[in-house]
Amino acid sequence: RYSFHKESIEKDAIAIKLSPQDKSFYFDAGYRTVRNHLNYFDHLDKLSVLALKVNIDIFSFYKEIGIRYYEEREYENAYQLFKKALKINADDWEIHSWVAKTLYNKVQYKEAVKEFEISSVLDVDNALDHESKKLWDSVLIVQKQISPKRIAVSKTSQFYPKEFQGDFYLLLL
């Protein structure tokens, strides 16, 4: 994981010259780029342009690599990648949800609440994933904006454990 950076960089450079058509190559190479370089955004920007040739839009490129880092619990890298994706498309509810979950895991609760709220407003189809809904309620409890026995009536409350679903109050966003 932390060795063979030079060989990895060289092999990716050779592979890129071959103009691979496999989309997964670009996501994998992007993942390795973050791992192999301290200042990785210049390298990722160049790779994202090449990924366009195989129909990977730049927003999805950064989002998918960020998700990989989130799933590996490398929240700072995930956060940086999600922020880059947000600059490209700030109207995507799902990226705001990923940013919120990442901030929650970085114990930045106030910022996480803001991102959850933005995600909720943009999520007109109420497609916010179960994990996000539970984290949103949890962060509200941690921030003492609501108590566990008075979970907010919101898009999230129906997904919270029954023991916390007592008397509900409307949370004004």
N, C-alpha and C positions, 0 to 999 in steps of 0.2 A: 504494500500500500504506500509506503513512504520511501521506497527505493526505486531504482531504475528509471528515474525521471528523464534522464538524457535519452535512453533507449526508447522510451515511450514517445517522446517528442519527435525523435528521428523517424520512427515507424509511422506515426501519424502523418508526418510530412510526406513520406513516400506514398502512403495510401491516398492522400489528398490529390497528389499529382495524377493518380489513376482515375480521378473523377468518379468515385463510387456512386451507384444509383440507389443503394440500400439506405433508406432513411435512418435506420437505427445506427448506422456508422456515425452520422453527424451528431446525434445525441450522445453516443458513447465518447466520441472525440471531444465534444464539448465538456463532458464530465471530466475526462482526463486532463483537459486544458486547465480547468479550475484547479485540479489536484497538482498539476505540474508547474504552474506559474504563480508567482506572488501577485503580479499585476496582470491578471488574466483577461480583463475586459477588452483590451486591444486585440488579443488573439481570438477571443470569442466573437468579436465584431466581424473580423475577417472570415471566420468559419461560418458565421450566420449568413453572410452574403453567398458563400458557396452552397449552403444548405437550401437557399432559395431555388437553386437549379433543380432540386428534387422535390419541389413544392412544400418546403417547410418554411412557414412564415416566421419572421424574426420574433414576434411575440411568443408563439408556441415553442420556439427554440429555447428561449430563456426560461419560460414557465416550466417546461418539461425537465430541464436540467435542474432547476430550483427544486422541483418536486423530488427528484432523486436525492438531492442533498438533505431535504427535509426528512425524507424517509430514513436516511442514515443518521438522523439527529445532529446534523452539522448545520445548526440553525443560522449561524452568521453567514455562511456561504449561501444558504437558501434565501435568506433575507436580501442579500445583495442582488442575487439573480431575480428575485421577485420584484424588487424595486426597479430594476432595469425593464422588466416586462410591463410594470405599471406606467413607466414613462411612455411606452409605446401604445398602450391601450388602458387608460384609466377608467373606462366604462365597463370593464369586464368584472362581473360580480365574483366570479370564481377566483381570480387573482387576488382580489381583496380578501377573500376567505383564507387563501394560503398565507397572505401576509399576516392576517390576524392570528392564525394558528401559530405561525412562526414567532410573532411577538409574544404571544401567550407563553410559549416555551422558553423564550428569552426573559421571562418574568417582567415584561413591560406591559402591565395590565391596562393602563390608561390608553396607551396607543392601540392595544389589541381591541379594546371596546370600540374605539373610533372606527377601526377597520371592519369589525363585525357589523357595525351599524351601516357603514357604506355598502358592504356586501349585501346586507338585508334589504336596503332600499333598492339596489340595482337588481336584486334577485326577484323579478316579477313573477316567476313561475314557482317560487318557493322550493327551489331545488337544492338549497343549502344542505350539505351533507350532515349526517348524524353526528360525526365527531365535532364539527364546527359548532353545531347547536349545543352540544353538551359543554364544550369549552366556553362558549359565550355565557351560558348560565353560570358556569363555575367562576369565570372572571368577574361577573357582576356580584357574585356572593363574596369573593375575595375583596373586591373594592367596596363592599358593604353598601352597595346601591340597592340590594334586595337581600332578604334573609332566605335561608334554605326552605323555610316553611311558607314563604310568600314569593315563589318564583313568578317572575313577570309574565303576564299574559302577552305573549309575543309569538313570533314564529317558532321560538325555541321551546317554550314551556311544555308543549305536548310530548316532547322527547325526553324530558328529564325524569328520573326515577320516581315512581309513584309515592314514595315516602316523602318527597319534597313537594308534591302537588296537593297542597292544602288550599287555603284561601288565596285566591289570586288577586293581584292588583295590576292595573294597567301600567306598563312602563312607557312613559312618554319619551320618544326618541327625539 
